Structures are given as C-alpha cells and as structure tokens.
C-alpha cells in the first residue's frame, strides 16, 4: 500500500518495486505498466526488466521500443552542461 502511494507521487523506486512484485505474481500486464513508467523516468533497472520480459515473451517489440525511447528521452532531459563538468 505504501509503495502504491509513493509511486503515485512519483517515487521511481516504488514504481519499479511494484512492477517487480507484479511480475513475480504473474501479473505481467500490470508489471509492464509499472516498469514502463519508471523506465520513462530514466530508471535503467526498469528498462532492463522490460528487456527481460521481452526476451521471455511477456512484452512485445513495440512495448520494448517504447520503453527504450522513453528511457532515452528521460536521460537526455536530465543532461545539462553543469552536470557534464
């Protein structure tokens, strides 16, 4: 319940944890939704989980591509000249 509240407020680790729990419980559709959100927030472990779901047949190519593009966009948004120095 607390992970759900934290995830709704944007806590990326909680969102990832919810995805993992749902995957372990066999709820792959719901797991993918949670992991997609955290991957699009720039959380690489979630992207890796989606990649594994794709390899195992629980996500399709379009979903994996969406996660890759969302992750890339998030990482690009976080870049700044000050952080690069």
C-alpha positions as MATLAB code, in Angstrom:
seq = 'XXXXXXXXXXXXXXXXXXXXXXXXXXXXXXXXXXXXXXXXXXXXXXXXXXXXXXXXXXXXXXXXXXXXXXXXXXXXXXXXXXXXX';
ca = [
       0.000    0.000    0.000;
       2.818    2.429    0.866;
       4.636    1.621   -2.390;
       1.442    2.497   -4.250;
       1.163    5.861   -2.525;
       4.820    6.646   -3.120;
       4.586    5.545   -6.763;
       1.590    7.820   -7.340;
       3.670   10.708   -6.007;
       6.456    9.943   -8.496;
       8.844    7.796   -6.449;
      10.646    5.814   -9.132;
      11.959    3.016   -6.895;
       8.465    2.350   -5.554;
       7.108    2.176   -9.093;
       9.879   -0.261  -10.049;
       9.238   -2.358   -6.940;
       5.535   -2.586   -7.738;
       6.432   -3.786  -11.226;
       8.742   -6.459   -9.905;
       6.183   -7.686   -7.366;
       3.509   -7.899  -10.063;
       5.877   -9.788  -12.378;
       6.725  -12.288   -9.642;
       2.986  -12.755   -9.029;
       2.448  -13.447  -12.721;
       0.598  -10.193  -13.457;
       2.804   -9.349  -16.431;
       0.470   -6.758  -17.955;
       0.360   -4.740  -14.731;
       4.082   -5.275  -14.154;
       4.814   -3.884  -17.591;
       2.716   -0.790  -16.887;
       4.628   -0.014  -13.672;
       8.020   -0.746  -15.202;
       7.217    1.331  -18.288;
       6.516    4.358  -16.103;
       9.746    4.036  -14.140;
      11.780    3.335  -17.302;
      10.346    6.504  -18.832;
      11.510    8.318  -15.699;
      15.068    7.275  -16.564;
      15.433    4.273  -14.260;
      17.691    1.800  -16.058;
      16.881   -1.283  -13.920;
      13.235   -0.969  -15.020;
      14.331   -0.821  -18.643;
      16.377   -3.980  -18.080;
      13.342   -5.719  -16.566;
      11.286   -4.805  -19.624;
      14.068   -6.167  -21.829;
      13.925   -9.440  -19.895;
      10.130   -9.514  -20.194;
      10.536   -9.048  -23.947;
      13.036  -11.927  -24.116;
      10.635  -14.129  -22.137;
       7.657  -13.206  -24.320;
       5.794  -11.111  -21.733;
       6.311   -7.850  -23.657;
       6.251   -7.251  -27.376;
       8.743   -5.447  -29.595;
       6.687   -2.244  -29.707;
       6.486   -2.105  -25.895;
      10.224   -2.627  -25.551;
      10.869    0.066  -28.182;
       8.551    2.447  -26.318;
      10.483    1.816  -23.107;
      13.829    2.377  -24.852;
      12.703    5.659  -26.386;
      11.149    6.877  -23.138;
      14.275    5.992  -21.186;
      16.470    7.752  -23.747;
      14.315   10.876  -23.622;
      14.425   10.961  -19.814;
      18.194   10.585  -19.745;
      18.560   13.338  -22.363;
      16.328   15.646  -20.317;
      18.481   15.129  -17.241;
      21.681   16.107  -19.040;
      22.990   19.609  -18.531;
      26.337   21.316  -19.085;
      26.766   21.742  -15.311;
      26.310   18.010  -14.698;
      28.690   17.140  -17.518;
      31.552   19.061  -15.855;
];
